Amino acid sequence: MKRYELIVFDWDGTLMDSAGAIAQSVQAAACDLGLEPPSDERARHIIGLGLGDALRYALPDLEQARYEDLTARYRHHYLSRDHELLLFSGVDALMQELARSGRWLGVATGKSRLGLDRALRHSGLGGHFHATRCADECHSKPHPQMLDELMAEFAVSPATTLMIGDTTHDLLMAQNAGVDAVAVSYGAHPRAMLEAAAPLYCAASVEDLTAWLAENS
């Protein structure tokens, strides 16, 4: 018997090994504008947020009028390399296994719709997901809107929904939606920070996550 009817994944840092590229693109964008770039820790903390919220967190003292230029430079740097990004090892096999199990599968991401669609095409995973939500369509994490909409689309309850992500933004979104959550510690946020948000489990690798899901979902 399946415990979860709907499993929702974050994208960056959970399925795709893109956290480093995002952080480096924010830092490069800041340098382009003659600004002190955020630290690695601060730049990685933004991953999972919508781009506007992310850049305001990364560079909180920037005057409002300059965020448009910062956004443009970030997109320039990230899009110049996003075609080189790869899924974490084991993700494709995991998604095939979950697809065979007959569950609903979704994505809730801080990416834009355009960015997610590009990533789904490039990765070849698009066919596995039944529905997706992006930060330019919903409130940014940790607001529960993405999960609320996905649950409504498939008429499933919070008790039968699971969120999987690599940031505290994902885990707090799940809490706000009344949904169970599993963390992965190979992405953007450090394990100690993830564990402080009290997920059901904190997986150290895709293989670890796959094993947990086989036993517990």
Secondary structure as GFF3:
##gff-version 3
##sequence-region A 1 217
A	DSSP	beta_strand	6	9	.	.	.	ID=ss1
A	DSSP	alpha_helix	19	32	.	.	.	ID=ss2
A	DSSP	alpha_helix	40	45	.	.	.	ID=ss3
A	DSSP	alpha_helix	51	58	.	.	.	ID=ss4
A	DSSP	three_ten_helix	64	66	.	.	.	ID=ss5
A	DSSP	alpha_helix	67	79	.	.	.	ID=ss6
A	DSSP	three_ten_helix	82	84	.	.	.	ID=ss7
A	DSSP	alpha_helix	91	100	.	.	.	ID=ss8
A	DSSP	beta_strand	104	109	.	.	.	ID=ss9
A	DSSP	alpha_helix	113	123	.	.	.	ID=ss10
A	DSSP	three_ten_helix	126	128	.	.	.	ID=ss11
A	DSSP	beta_strand	131	134	.	.	.	ID=ss12
A	DSSP	alpha_helix	145	154	.	.	.	ID=ss13
A	DSSP	three_ten_helix	158	160	.	.	.	ID=ss14
A	DSSP	beta_strand	161	165	.	.	.	ID=ss15
A	DSSP	alpha_helix	168	177	.	.	.	ID=ss16
A	DSSP	beta_strand	180	184	.	.	.	ID=ss17
A	DSSP	alpha_helix	191	196	.	.	.	ID=ss18
A	DSSP	beta_strand	201	203	.	.	.	ID=ss19
A	DSSP	alpha_helix	206	216	.	.	.	ID=ss20
###
